[in-house]
Amino acid sequence: MSDTSPQKRTHHSHRISNLIRDDIMKGVFPPGARLKTEDLAARYAVSANPVREALWRLHGEGFVVTVPNQGARVRIVDDDFVRNIYELRRLIEPHFVRRFCARASREGIDRLQAAAEDFAREAEAPEADFFRMDDLNRAFHGIILEDEPNVEAIRVLETYAVFLVLARSKLAVTRGRLMVRVREHAAIVDALAEGDADKAAEAADRHILSAAEDFLDQLRHARMAQPSRAPAAT
């Protein structure tokens, strides 16, 4: 079979999609970075065709945006993107919390409580590490997602979470905001321990809304902190 067969090209494009996606998630290609076909082909030692197919696939997944006459770029996290993703989270995650409440065992609630306490301890540390905090936060929410049947919705949330984490890691995280997150986690755990699905879902919704407002506020502060460009001399 020829190396240019449809099956071979599909295999290559899937493999290159995975490699580019991994590099985006690792920050090798930061938000806004231009993705040149020839550079990617050289990086991954393939021809241009599977790279083009991979970029279109990643465009469909939301990792890449394409602009006429400008080519492909890594998606930028702006205010509209943040609002849209958190709006999606508010539609989905409280529903997951309700279902967790219906199936959670005492052992599951205890594990969630322990995860919340792990996050709280790191938040109270003199110099909290962002990525350690993110790991602990994901561990907390991951317990709620265990045995969740809607794996497609989870996959969507996890895909876009990559962009949010990379952008958030470059913004300030105040001690006050960390303490708010600690209290919000505790409110979710308390409601679940009571077996009150409505209360737990409402606590989850407040948690997501609060995170969105904080993220947008930090983006605004970051823009204000950037030095303004002086007008070009004429």
C-alpha positions as a Python dict, from the first residue, in 0.01 Angstrom:
ca = {
    (1, 'M'): (0, 0, 0),
    (2, 'S'): (131, 346, -89),
    (3, 'D'): (234, 589, 187),
    (4, 'T'): (-8, 837, 30),
    (5, 'S'): (-312, 610, 73),
    (6, 'P'): (-615, 760, 257),
    (7, 'Q'): (-560, 521, 549),
    (8, 'K'): (-196, 624, 584),
    (9, 'R'): (-279, 997, 564),
    (10, 'T'): (-552, 959, 826),
    (11, 'H'): (-313, 778, 1058),
    (12, 'H'): (-51, 1051, 1015),
    (13, 'S'): (-298, 1336, 1067),
    (14, 'H'): (-435, 1178, 1387),
    (15, 'R'): (-83, 1130, 1519),
    (16, 'I'): (16, 1486, 1435),
    (17, 'S'): (-305, 1618, 1590),
    (18, 'N'): (-214, 1444, 1913),
    (19, 'L'): (141, 1581, 1906),
    (20, 'I'): (33, 1941, 1839),
    (21, 'R'): (-241, 1917, 2102),
    (22, 'D'): (7, 1788, 2359),
    (23, 'D'): (250, 2070, 2279),
    (24, 'I'): (-29, 2327, 2317),
    (25, 'M'): (-127, 2176, 2653),
    (26, 'K'): (237, 2185, 2767),
    (27, 'G'): (269, 2550, 2668),
    (28, 'V'): (521, 2483, 2390),
    (29, 'F'): (286, 2680, 2165),
    (30, 'P'): (140, 2958, 2382),
    (31, 'P'): (-200, 3121, 2322),
    (32, 'G'): (-189, 3332, 2008),
    (33, 'A'): (118, 3157, 1867),
    (34, 'R'): (115, 3117, 1490),
    (35, 'L'): (122, 2756, 1373),
    (36, 'K'): (308, 2746, 1042),
    (37, 'T'): (259, 2433, 838),
    (38, 'E'): (619, 2414, 722),
    (39, 'D'): (756, 2459, 1075),
    (40, 'L'): (527, 2191, 1216),
    (41, 'A'): (613, 1953, 933),
    (42, 'A'): (982, 1994, 1015),
    (43, 'R'): (922, 1959, 1390),
    (44, 'Y'): (732, 1632, 1356),
    (45, 'A'): (923, 1503, 1050),
    (46, 'V'): (623, 1465, 822),
    (47, 'S'): (498, 1619, 500),
    (48, 'A'): (272, 1922, 489),
    (49, 'N'): (-55, 1739, 412),
    (50, 'P'): (-102, 1556, 746),
    (51, 'V'): (-12, 1880, 926),
    (52, 'R'): (-285, 2069, 737),
    (53, 'E'): (-536, 1794, 818),
    (54, 'A'): (-427, 1796, 1182),
    (55, 'L'): (-474, 2172, 1207),
    (56, 'W'): (-826, 2145, 1068),
    (57, 'R'): (-904, 1873, 1320),
    (58, 'L'): (-770, 2089, 1605),
    (59, 'H'): (-969, 2382, 1470),
    (60, 'G'): (-1281, 2167, 1503),
    (61, 'E'): (-1185, 2080, 1861),
    (62, 'G'): (-1133, 2446, 1950),
    (63, 'F'): (-761, 2434, 2014),
    (64, 'V'): (-676, 2626, 1699),
    (65, 'V'): (-838, 2921, 1523),
    (66, 'T'): (-788, 2992, 1155),
    (67, 'V'): (-799, 3341, 1007),
    (68, 'P'): (-819, 3400, 630),
    (69, 'N'): (-481, 3504, 488),
    (70, 'Q'): (-321, 3465, 833),
    (71, 'G'): (-319, 3089, 881),
    (72, 'A'): (-366, 2901, 1207),
    (73, 'R'): (-300, 3021, 1559),
    (74, 'V'): (-340, 2874, 1907),
    (75, 'R'): (-665, 2994, 2060),
    (76, 'I'): (-635, 3305, 2276),
    (77, 'V'): (-814, 3313, 2610),
    (78, 'D'): (-1009, 3641, 2611),
    (79, 'D'): (-1308, 3765, 2809),
    (80, 'D'): (-1566, 3617, 2572),
    (81, 'F'): (-1397, 3276, 2575),
    (82, 'V'): (-1387, 3275, 2958),
    (83, 'R'): (-1755, 3376, 2982),
    (84, 'N'): (-1858, 3109, 2734),
    (85, 'I'): (-1669, 2827, 2905),
    (86, 'Y'): (-1791, 2917, 3252),
    (87, 'E'): (-2145, 2948, 3120),
    (88, 'L'): (-2107, 2596, 2986),
    (89, 'R'): (-1974, 2481, 3322),
    (90, 'R'): (-2273, 2634, 3502),
    (91, 'L'): (-2506, 2437, 3275),
    (92, 'I'): (-2327, 2106, 3325),
    (93, 'E'): (-2149, 2082, 3659),
    (94, 'P'): (-2442, 2144, 3899),
    (95, 'H'): (-2617, 1858, 3718),
    (96, 'F'): (-2313, 1637, 3783),
    (97, 'V'): (-2321, 1736, 4151),
    (98, 'R'): (-2688, 1636, 4174),
    (99, 'R'): (-2610, 1295, 4029),
    (100, 'F'): (-2312, 1249, 4258),
    (101, 'C'): (-2538, 1328, 4554),
    (102, 'A'): (-2776, 1053, 4444),
    (103, 'R'): (-2507, 785, 4418),
    (104, 'A'): (-2244, 895, 4674),
    (105, 'S'): (-2155, 660, 4956),
    (106, 'R'): (-2029, 767, 5296),
    (107, 'E'): (-1683, 669, 5181),
    (108, 'G'): (-1719, 892, 4874),
    (109, 'I'): (-1823, 1190, 5086),
    (110, 'D'): (-1529, 1127, 5321),
    (111, 'R'): (-1289, 1123, 5027),
    (112, 'L'): (-1436, 1449, 4899),
    (113, 'Q'): (-1396, 1602, 5244),
    (114, 'A'): (-1034, 1489, 5257),
    (115, 'A'): (-969, 1639, 4912),
    (116, 'A'): (-1122, 1969, 5024),
    (117, 'E'): (-896, 1969, 5331),
    (118, 'D'): (-588, 1899, 5116),
    (119, 'F'): (-675, 2200, 4901),
    (120, 'A'): (-733, 2414, 5210),
    (121, 'R'): (-393, 2325, 5357),
    (122, 'E'): (-214, 2422, 5036),
    (123, 'A'): (-417, 2743, 5013),
    (124, 'E'): (-307, 2838, 5365),
    (125, 'A'): (62, 2775, 5291),
    (126, 'P'): (287, 3086, 5298),
    (127, 'E'): (364, 3044, 4928),
    (128, 'A'): (97, 2838, 4760),
    (129, 'D'): (210, 2678, 4434),
    (130, 'F'): (-36, 2743, 4150),
    (131, 'F'): (5, 2409, 3975),
    (132, 'R'): (-7, 2220, 4303),
    (133, 'M'): (-328, 2409, 4383),
    (134, 'D'): (-468, 2320, 4042),
    (135, 'D'): (-385, 1951, 4090),
    (136, 'L'): (-562, 1950, 4427),
    (137, 'N'): (-860, 2138, 4286),
    (138, 'R'): (-888, 1889, 4000),
    (139, 'A'): (-865, 1603, 4249),
    (140, 'F'): (-1155, 1750, 4446),
    (141, 'H'): (-1379, 1793, 4144),
    (142, 'G'): (-1258, 1463, 3996),
    (143, 'I'): (-1416, 1270, 4281),
    (144, 'I'): (-1753, 1417, 4187),
    (145, 'L'): (-1698, 1304, 3827),
    (146, 'E'): (-1615, 946, 3919),
    (147, 'D'): (-1873, 709, 3768),
    (148, 'E'): (-2036, 1002, 3586),
    (149, 'P'): (-2190, 845, 3272),
    (150, 'N'): (-2175, 1155, 3052),
    (151, 'V'): (-1816, 1113, 2942),
    (152, 'E'): (-1867, 1334, 2635),
    (153, 'A'): (-1954, 1635, 2852),
    (154, 'I'): (-1656, 1564, 3077),
    (155, 'R'): (-1428, 1550, 2773),
    (156, 'V'): (-1553, 1891, 2655),
    (157, 'L'): (-1495, 2048, 2996),
    (158, 'E'): (-1148, 1897, 3029),
    (159, 'T'): (-1046, 2011, 2681),
    (160, 'Y'): (-1120, 2376, 2749),
    (161, 'A'): (-992, 2357, 3105),
    (162, 'V'): (-642, 2328, 2956),
    (163, 'F'): (-667, 2678, 2810),
    (164, 'L'): (-807, 2824, 3129),
    (165, 'V'): (-532, 2674, 3344),
    (166, 'L'): (-254, 2795, 3115),
    (167, 'A'): (-398, 3147, 3110),
    (168, 'R'): (-478, 3149, 3483),
    (169, 'S'): (-125, 3040, 3574),
    (170, 'K'): (4, 3373, 3443),
    (171, 'L'): (-236, 3580, 3653),
    (172, 'A'): (-225, 3675, 4019),
    (173, 'V'): (-403, 3453, 4271),
    (174, 'T'): (-481, 3638, 4593),
    (175, 'R'): (-498, 3477, 4934),
    (176, 'G'): (-847, 3616, 4973),
    (177, 'R'): (-963, 3439, 4657),
    (178, 'L'): (-807, 3112, 4772),
    (179, 'M'): (-995, 3133, 5099),
    (180, 'V'): (-1319, 3193, 4908),
    (181, 'R'): (-1254, 2873, 4712),
    (182, 'V'): (-1188, 2685, 5036),
    (183, 'R'): (-1523, 2798, 5176),
    (184, 'E'): (-1702, 2716, 4851),
    (185, 'H'): (-1560, 2364, 4848),
    (186, 'A'): (-1670, 2321, 5209),
    (187, 'A'): (-2024, 2436, 5122),
    (188, 'I'): (-2048, 2177, 4846),
    (189, 'V'): (-1922, 1901, 5076),
    (190, 'D'): (-2158, 2000, 5359),
    (191, 'A'): (-2461, 1997, 5130),
    (192, 'L'): (-2366, 1659, 4987),
    (193, 'A'): (-2311, 1520, 5337),
    (194, 'E'): (-2665, 1633, 5420),
    (195, 'G'): (-2793, 1456, 5110),
    (196, 'D'): (-2942, 1784, 4985),
    (197, 'A'): (-2897, 1773, 4606),
    (198, 'D'): (-3057, 2114, 4547),
    (199, 'K'): (-2835, 2284, 4802),
    (200, 'A'): (-2525, 2111, 4667),
    (201, 'A'): (-2607, 2214, 4308),
    (202, 'E'): (-2664, 2573, 4417),
    (203, 'A'): (-2330, 2573, 4600),
    (204, 'A'): (-2158, 2437, 4289),
    (205, 'D'): (-2320, 2706, 4074),
    (206, 'R'): (-2204, 2982, 4312),
    (207, 'H'): (-1854, 2833, 4305),
    (208, 'I'): (-1840, 2841, 3925),
    (209, 'L'): (-1986, 3192, 3900),
    (210, 'S'): (-1741, 3321, 4159),
    (211, 'A'): (-1448, 3163, 3971),
    (212, 'A'): (-1563, 3321, 3645),
    (213, 'E'): (-1593, 3666, 3800),
    (214, 'D'): (-1249, 3635, 3958),
    (215, 'F'): (-1092, 3518, 3631),
    (216, 'L'): (-1242, 3808, 3436),
    (217, 'D'): (-1134, 4053, 3705),
    (218, 'Q'): (-776, 3925, 3690),
    (219, 'L'): (-775, 3950, 3309),
    (220, 'R'): (-883, 4314, 3338),
    (221, 'H'): (-613, 4386, 3595),
    (222, 'A'): (-352, 4222, 3372),
    (223, 'R'): (-453, 4440, 3078),
    (224, 'M'): (-441, 4754, 3290),
    (225, 'A'): (-95, 4661, 3417),
    (226, 'Q'): (47, 4634, 3065),
    (227, 'P'): (250, 4940, 2968),
    (228, 'S'): (69, 5154, 2716),
    (229, 'R'): (236, 5194, 2380),
    (230, 'A'): (349, 5543, 2296),
    (231, 'P'): (229, 5673, 1959),
    (232, 'A'): (477, 5639, 1678),
    (233, 'A'): (680, 5950, 1601),
    (234, 'T'): (585, 6131, 1283),
}
